[in-house]
Amino acid sequence: MSARKTPPNDLATLAVHAGTEGRDADTAVVHPLFQSVNFIQEVGTGDGLRYPRYGNAPNAELVQRRVAALEGAEAAVLLSSGMAATACGLLALLRPGDHLLASSWIYGGATALFTKEFASLGIEVTLVDPLETRIWRHKLRKQTRAIFIETPVNPTCRVLDLRPVSYITKECGIALVVDSTFASPVNLRPLEYGADVVIHSATKYLNGHHDVLGGVVCGTSSYIEEVRQKMMLWGQAPDPFGAWLLERGLKTLDVRVRRHNENAMAVAEWASTRKEIRRVHYPGLESHPDHEIAKEIMDGFGGMLAIELAGGGRAAEKFLRKLKLIRHAPSLGGVDSLVSEPRFTSHAHLTADQRAHAGIPDGFLRLSIGIESAKDLIGDIEQALH
Ligand SMILES: *Cc1c(COP(=O)(O)O)cnc(C)c1O
């Protein structure tokens, strides 16, 4: 595991308790679900008006306090999806005429949002290869207001170093926005490495049970207030029940992610010994190009890994049909192990050659390793390879 300082030991405690208060007799130990869109208002004042779309209903507020504590941020806001978080998080930073510099290795939905929707709002976006270290400075403009990156990257599991990018954003007084969905705050807290804004698809590890759609933006209180305004007006707030489930999911974040880390490491090490598997992409392996960076800035290597089957696309199809435990589904970050094939999901818009060039040849499979027994997961993969 990481050579860096151990994760804040209180992370496990924060995951269970942060944001709750009240120890009086008769207080429910479980924060109740307020499945109500209306709250009685004080007469004679407009202050303290509560309405779920404003982001101030009790279940959402609790999740917001807890995620802010986990990320070490001043504040957080919970939205209806990861895409809502990405859209409102950036619309709070960018105005018509502004420029956004983004890594080209980002979630497909984010690419479409930036290149299609933002363009129609008069916001210019440049996508760059994040491995070209000098490119950020080179592509910077007077109008650049933010740099957006995702790490670890889907589906190649590359890990980007936030530190050199943060030197540039600090120097220029612009925002470094990090989609940290794959890491979760257990494995990486981007604010510790100079990020200004952290975005999560809470649909993935934060909730962790494949049953809630949600997104979170973390940052300073004044910035989060701006994001909340966007969320209110564009109507991107979460439902109380989703927030309640998410709060329950967060309680086990620390134990779940540690188990995801352990299981993925075990599967990656085992997969590296198999001749049917040409290549394993996992930042915990010494063979991974970003292993050293991952060791420096992450507390765990994550539950996501990818394998390339030597037999290419046909072998992948056979393999997927034979799996008994690991299920073929496109999402990630939950307790159930899932596998997906980027050539039919996130990278379906590219040709086979373009995908191979991007490091995703046919036969490439992305695994979201769950919290089952590692032995059973390996057994399932082994029988499917035969
Ligand atoms: C899933 C995902 C998103 C989008 O989140 P939704 O909750 O599906 O809207 C954004 N970024 C990353 C890295 C993701 O994996």
The ligand as an SDF file (V2000), in Angstrom:
LIG
                    3D

 15 15  0  0  0  0  0  0  0  0999 V2000
  -20.4290    7.7600  -14.0240 C   0  0  0  0  0  0  0  0  0  0  0  0
  -19.4710    8.8830  -14.1140 C   0  0  0  0  0  0  0  0  0  0  0  0
  -19.9060   10.1920  -14.3190 C   0  0  0  0  0  0  0  0  0  0  0  0
  -21.3570   10.5450  -14.5170 C   0  0  0  0  0  0  0  0  0  0  0  0
  -22.1110   10.2740  -13.3870 O   0  0  0  0  0  0  0  0  0  0  0  0
  -23.6930    9.9700  -13.4010 P   0  0  0  0  0  0  0  0  0  0  0  0
  -23.9890    9.7920  -11.9560 O   0  0  0  0  0  0  0  0  0  0  0  0
  -23.9120    8.7630  -14.2540 O   0  0  0  0  0  0  0  0  0  0  0  0
  -24.3450   11.1870  -13.9920 O   0  0  0  0  0  0  0  0  0  0  0  0
  -18.9420   11.1900  -14.3430 C   0  0  0  0  0  0  0  0  0  0  0  0
  -17.6330   10.9140  -14.1980 N   0  0  0  0  0  0  0  0  0  0  0  0
  -17.1840    9.6700  -14.0110 C   0  0  0  0  0  0  0  0  0  0  0  0
  -15.7240    9.4220  -13.8630 C   0  0  0  0  0  0  0  0  0  0  0  0
  -18.0860    8.6050  -13.9680 C   0  0  0  0  0  0  0  0  0  0  0  0
  -17.6300    7.3480  -13.8040 O   0  0  0  0  0  0  0  0  0  0  0  0
  1  2  1  0
  2  3  1  0
  2 14  2  0
  3  4  1  0
  3 10  2  0
  4  5  1  0
  5  6  1  0
  6  7  2  0
  6  8  1  0
  6  9  1  0
 10 11  1  0
 11 12  2  0
 12 13  1  0
 12 14  1  0
 14 15  1  0
M  END
$$$$
